[in-house]
Amino acid sequence: MDTATAPRQTDPEALQAFLDRFAADQAATMHAATVVVGDRLGLYRALAEGGPQAADDVAATTGCHPRLVREWLNAQVASGYVEHDEGRYWLTPEQTACLADPSSTTFVAGGAMVVSSVHHAIERALTAFTGDGGIGWDEHHPFLFAGTRRFFEPAYRANLVPHWVPALDGIKERLREGGRVADVGCGYGAPLILLAQAFPEATFVGYDAHVGSVEAARRAARDAGVSDRVHFEVAGCEEFGGRDFDLICTFNALHEWGDPVRAAEHIRSALRPDGVWMFTEPQTDETLGESIRARTFFSVSSFVCTPSALAQGAADALGAQAGEARLGALVEQAGFGRFRRATETPAFLVLEARP
Ligand SMILES: C[S@@+](CC[C@H](N)C(=O)[O-])C[C@H]1O[C@@H](n2cnc3c(N)ncnc32)[C@H](O)[C@@H]1O
């Protein structure tokens, strides 16, 4: 036994440090619920639009209960999410960009819906952990579906058209002239809608196994005025029907699938010989250790991603922290000839596979 694992007495300083850390985590976890409420009820927006104001003014603007709004505001101040002085509350420009403005590329409030959905899944996770490990994507609370879109969409808006597509040799030029694009595991369809707005000559189809997400994606395409060129179909990743695509995308979905190698084979067969499969997966750390990113993704993967793959019959699910080497091996196994990291962000690997 080495010194790291040898039994020892509790160190009071280390104990207090851990208790402090737990208290901070507990506060953040509790506070996440107030972020969902503030986002859903327009409380952050009212603060952003109204400038410094009393709690009763926020309540009046939003039609919410004044006493609860005051409590909520004080919770925000305690978390550093809202400013306060002499009974008036307001948001800084930075707080506005992260909490009140969904059109901002740093809008993060949607992430709290995903946090909340994981907590809704605890009862089901208990049976999964002691049973066959599976939880279907469709078994989750609706916050997961809407929250996933709201959580990821700002990053897609910041990166997909300006950075990710140009990183794929020749694809931007092809989409300018036309071209056929698919998104497999499309969820609420946000990336395809962004692509359709940027490339008006191209046509787009999104596939997802989850009926509710496909319906939401169709509504979003109608609202964005692109439903003549963007279609969404309920279809699994191993059986969608389209062919001859110039570009197939998969955004943070591969690790949810039961047999990603078979799905990748199907994707390869649906590409033109000179087509490209671009897929994003979360960044990973070199080694297992303390990391905010790994903490987030391993946690959500324990309740959502890995159980989804297991529910679809995965022998050894990828999980949301598979890493580039394992993903490259998967792509090779599926018969792709070329694989590379096209680009990346601090959060995502953007990977490119060609037949
Ligand atoms: C994490 S979400 C990502 C959604 C979307 N790509 C995005 O980035 O917003 C994973 C998606 O994969 C879909 N999915 C899971 N298993 C699937 C399968 N076997 N075939 C097709 N879609 C699947 C889920 O329904 C869900 O919409």
The ligand as an SDF file (V2000), in Angstrom:
LIG
                    3D

 27 29  0  0  0  0  0  0  0  0999 V2000
  -27.5790   15.0260  -26.1490 C   0  0  0  0  0  0  0  0  0  0  0  0
  -28.8810   15.0320  -27.2970 S   0  0  0  0  0  0  0  0  0  0  0  0
  -28.2020   16.0490  -28.5870 C   0  0  0  0  0  0  0  0  0  0  0  0
  -29.2570   16.6780  -29.4410 C   0  0  0  0  0  0  0  0  0  0  0  0
  -28.7530   17.6490  -30.5070 C   0  0  0  0  0  0  0  0  0  0  0  0
  -27.8190   17.0040  -31.4110 N   0  0  0  0  0  0  0  0  0  0  0  0
  -28.1370   18.8680  -29.8780 C   0  0  0  0  0  0  0  0  0  0  0  0
  -26.9070   18.9660  -29.8700 O   0  0  0  0  0  0  0  0  0  0  0  0
  -28.8740   19.7220  -29.3840 O   0  0  0  0  0  0  0  0  0  0  0  0
  -28.8360   13.3980  -27.9970 C   0  0  0  0  0  0  0  0  0  0  0  0
  -29.9320   13.1180  -29.0140 C   0  0  0  0  0  0  0  0  0  0  0  0
  -29.7160   11.8140  -29.5470 O   0  0  0  0  0  0  0  0  0  0  0  0
  -30.9700   11.2250  -29.7770 C   0  0  0  0  0  0  0  0  0  0  0  0
  -30.8290    9.7610  -29.8720 N   0  0  0  0  0  0  0  0  0  0  0  0
  -30.5480    8.8960  -28.8800 C   0  0  0  0  0  0  0  0  0  0  0  0
  -30.4760    7.6480  -29.3700 N   0  0  0  0  0  0  0  0  0  0  0  0
  -30.7030    7.7400  -30.7110 C   0  0  0  0  0  0  0  0  0  0  0  0
  -30.7360    6.7960  -31.7690 C   0  0  0  0  0  0  0  0  0  0  0  0
  -30.5030    5.5040  -31.5440 N   0  0  0  0  0  0  0  0  0  0  0  0
  -31.0020    7.2380  -33.0140 N   0  0  0  0  0  0  0  0  0  0  0  0
  -31.2140    8.5600  -33.2520 C   0  0  0  0  0  0  0  0  0  0  0  0
  -31.2110    9.4880  -32.2830 N   0  0  0  0  0  0  0  0  0  0  0  0
  -30.9380    9.0940  -31.0300 C   0  0  0  0  0  0  0  0  0  0  0  0
  -31.7990   11.6720  -28.5890 C   0  0  0  0  0  0  0  0  0  0  0  0
  -33.1880   11.5290  -28.8350 O   0  0  0  0  0  0  0  0  0  0  0  0
  -31.3380   13.1220  -28.4300 C   0  0  0  0  0  0  0  0  0  0  0  0
  -32.1540   14.0100  -29.1530 O   0  0  0  0  0  0  0  0  0  0  0  0
  1  2  1  0
  2  3  1  0
  2 10  1  0
  3  4  1  0
  4  5  1  0
  5  6  1  0
  5  7  1  0
  7  8  2  0
  7  9  1  0
 10 11  1  0
 11 12  1  0
 11 26  1  0
 12 13  1  0
 13 14  1  0
 13 24  1  0
 14 15  1  0
 14 23  1  0
 15 16  2  0
 16 17  1  0
 17 18  1  0
 17 23  2  0
 18 19  1  0
 18 20  2  0
 20 21  1  0
 21 22  2  0
 22 23  1  0
 24 25  1  0
 24 26  1  0
 26 27  1  0
M  CHG  2   2   1   9  -1
M  END
$$$$
